[in-house]
Amino acid sequence: MRYYLRVFVSALFLCFLYSFSYKNTKLPDPPTTLAYYQFYHIKDTTQRWKVWSEDFLLAFNSDKSIYTSQTRVKQDSTIAEKLREAEKNNNDLINMGLILPTTEDDIYVEKGKLAVVKDYDQQSYLIKDASEKTNWIVGKETKQLLGYTAQMATGMVKGRKYTVWFTTDIPASFGPWKLQGLPGLILEAHDDHYFIKFTCTKVVNNGNFQNIKSLDIPANTITTTTAEYERMKKASAQGLGINNSVGTEVAVDRVTAADGGEIKTAPKKKFTINYPLELTQ
């Protein structure tokens, strides 16, 4: 049994080394600026106190950008380190701690065209986004954000109306997620109901960015569609006997006390995503 566990740990270790191998490659098109964002999303409007939060990084130069989950990168790095230690010490059991669900998408933008790259089972999949160009309406309102003068604009993106604040002090037409196309960097954005919000917390325009992913789409990607990708993941999970319902909760209807008596509890309400990030493909 110990032998099989060690083989499993070794396989996981190699998998994570593969996912971080980009750090050791030369960047053909490195970024010149980094913008850090906090993302908040109320996915179930019947349980508004449950807020999905995640940290993201937008790296860009004058022509291209990549938007990726910093929460995912840090978590993967921590897991990889634990796997290295387990391999080094020949340990069979590993305490992974709390593993959070994170956004798997890396969003690339070049000349206004969007593409999403998803990594699954040591393979990268490319999904081209057919989003139409956003018809932004720029208002006269301004405010100060992070020391920059930001101007308001509104537009429909993926079926929802967004209000964004952008600054021409940073003349880059990028922003968080799939919000882009204005004459300046988007520093803040929210939908009409404030159930979705992006907030830039820091902008860095000088430093060593060699450990940041390249702005170029990986060359070894397999082009697919969102429907085909989700179908593949579902089939793979079913083949491994995995319940593919990450992010849902277990409903507890009753608890048995130490003396054998029953403690009545109110059933937990199931978490349902009724306010998705995207309404249209």
Solvent accessible surface area in square Angstrom, and as a share of the most:
residue,aa,sasa,rsa
1,M,169,0.75
2,R,136,0.50
3,Y,148,0.56
4,Y,159,0.60
5,L,50,0.25
6,R,79,0.29
7,V,72,0.42
8,F,118,0.49
9,V,5,0.03
10,S,35,0.23
11,A,55,0.42
12,L,50,0.25
13,F,39,0.16
14,L,116,0.58
15,C,41,0.24
16,F,35,0.15
17,L,70,0.35
18,Y,97,0.37
19,S,53,0.34
20,F,22,0.09
21,S,52,0.34
22,Y,48,0.18
23,K,78,0.33
24,N,138,0.71
25,T,79,0.46
26,K,190,0.81
27,L,17,0.08
28,P,102,0.64
29,D,34,0.18
30,P,52,0.32
31,P,7,0.05
32,T,79,0.46
33,T,14,0.08
34,L,8,0.04
35,A,0,0.00
36,Y,55,0.21
37,Y,2,0.01
38,Q,72,0.32
39,F,11,0.04
40,Y,82,0.31
41,H,5,0.02
42,I,24,0.12
43,K,33,0.14
44,D,2,0.01
45,T,33,0.19
46,T,73,0.42
47,Q,4,0.02
48,R,140,0.51
49,W,183,0.64
50,K,58,0.24
51,V,72,0.41
52,W,60,0.21
53,S,71,0.46
54,E,7,0.03
55,D,62,0.32
56,F,8,0.03
57,L,3,0.02
58,L,2,0.01
59,A,1,0.01
60,F,5,0.02
61,N,18,0.09
62,S,102,0.66
63,D,83,0.43
64,K,32,0.14
65,S,2,0.01
66,I,2,0.01
67,Y,7,0.03
68,T,8,0.05
69,S,0,0.00
70,Q,32,0.14
71,T,31,0.18
72,R,35,0.13
73,V,31,0.18
74,K,126,0.53
75,Q,32,0.14
76,D,36,0.19
77,S,47,0.30
78,T,72,0.42
79,I,17,0.09
80,A,3,0.02
81,E,84,0.37
82,K,64,0.27
83,L,0,0.00
84,R,86,0.31
85,E,75,0.34
86,A,5,0.04
87,E,75,0.33
88,K,160,0.68
89,N,82,0.42
90,N,82,0.42
91,N,67,0.34
92,D,20,0.11
93,L,150,0.75
94,I,48,0.24
95,N,126,0.65
96,M,48,0.21
97,G,50,0.48
98,L,151,0.75
99,I,91,0.46
100,L,87,0.43
101,P,57,0.36
102,T,34,0.20
103,T,41,0.24
104,E,51,0.23
105,D,31,0.16
106,D,4,0.02
107,I,7,0.04
108,Y,10,0.04
109,V,8,0.05
110,E,79,0.36
111,K,173,0.73
112,G,46,0.44
113,K,160,0.68
114,L,15,0.07
115,A,10,0.08
116,V,8,0.05
117,V,4,0.02
118,K,19,0.08
119,D,78,0.40
120,Y,52,0.20
121,D,118,0.61
122,Q,90,0.40
123,Q,47,0.21
124,S,13,0.09
125,Y,33,0.12
126,L,17,0.09
127,I,14,0.07
128,K,146,0.62
129,D,27,0.14
130,A,93,0.72
131,S,45,0.29
132,E,162,0.72
133,K,187,0.79
134,T,24,0.14
135,N,125,0.64
136,W,31,0.11
137,I,118,0.60
138,V,70,0.40
139,G,20,0.19
140,K,194,0.82
141,E,91,0.41
142,T,80,0.46
143,K,71,0.30
144,Q,118,0.52
145,L,33,0.16
146,L,86,0.43
147,G,71,0.69
148,Y,47,0.18
149,T,66,0.38
150,A,0,0.00
151,Q,57,0.25
152,M,42,0.19
153,A,0,0.00
154,T,24,0.14
155,G,7,0.06
156,M,115,0.52
157,V,11,0.06
158,K,17,0.07
159,G,30,0.29
160,R,26,0.10
161,K,93,0.39
162,Y,0,0.00
163,T,20,0.12
164,V,0,0.00
165,W,29,0.10
166,F,3,0.01
167,T,0,0.00
168,T,79,0.46
169,D,85,0.44
170,I,21,0.11
171,P,115,0.73
172,A,10,0.08
173,S,49,0.32
174,F,8,0.03
175,G,4,0.04
176,P,0,0.00
177,W,15,0.05
178,K,17,0.07
179,L,0,0.00
180,Q,28,0.13
181,G,39,0.37
182,L,6,0.03
183,P,84,0.53
184,G,0,0.00
185,L,0,0.00
186,I,0,0.00
187,L,2,0.01
188,E,21,0.10
189,A,0,0.00
190,H,19,0.08
191,D,2,0.01
192,D,82,0.42
193,H,115,0.51
194,Y,134,0.51
195,F,23,0.10
196,I,0,0.00
197,K,68,0.29
198,F,3,0.01
199,T,37,0.22
200,C,7,0.04
201,T,61,0.36
202,K,105,0.44
203,V,27,0.15
204,V,42,0.24
205,N,92,0.47
206,N,113,0.58
207,G,61,0.58
208,N,129,0.66
209,F,18,0.08
210,Q,100,0.45
211,N,103,0.53
212,I,35,0.18
213,K,36,0.15
214,S,21,0.14
215,L,4,0.02
216,D,41,0.21
217,I,68,0.34
218,P,47,0.29
219,A,114,0.89
220,N,85,0.44
221,T,28,0.16
222,I,88,0.45
223,T,89,0.52
224,T,30,0.17
225,T,76,0.44
226,T,50,0.29
227,A,60,0.46
228,E,87,0.39
229,Y,2,0.01
230,E,81,0.36
231,R,137,0.50
232,M,59,0.26
233,K,41,0.17
234,K,111,0.47
235,A,62,0.48
236,S,37,0.24
237,A,7,0.06
238,Q,118,0.52
239,G,69,0.67
240,L,130,0.65
241,G,69,0.67
242,I,97,0.49
243,N,122,0.63
244,N,80,0.41
245,S,45,0.29
246,V,117,0.67
247,G,44,0.42
248,T,65,0.38
249,E,67,0.30
250,V,125,0.72
251,A,58,0.45
252,V,67,0.38
253,D,95,0.49
254,R,161,0.59
255,V,64,0.37
256,T,95,0.55
257,A,30,0.24
258,A,121,0.94
259,D,129,0.67
260,G,56,0.54
261,G,35,0.34
262,E,99,0.45
263,I,88,0.45
264,K,181,0.77
265,T,54,0.32
266,A,87,0.68
267,P,94,0.59
268,K,119,0.50
269,K,119,0.51
270,K,135,0.57
271,F,34,0.14
272,T,76,0.44
273,I,99,0.50
274,N,69,0.36
275,Y,21,0.08
276,P,50,0.31
277,L,42,0.21
278,E,52,0.23
279,L,96,0.48
280,T,72,0.42
281,Q,153,0.68
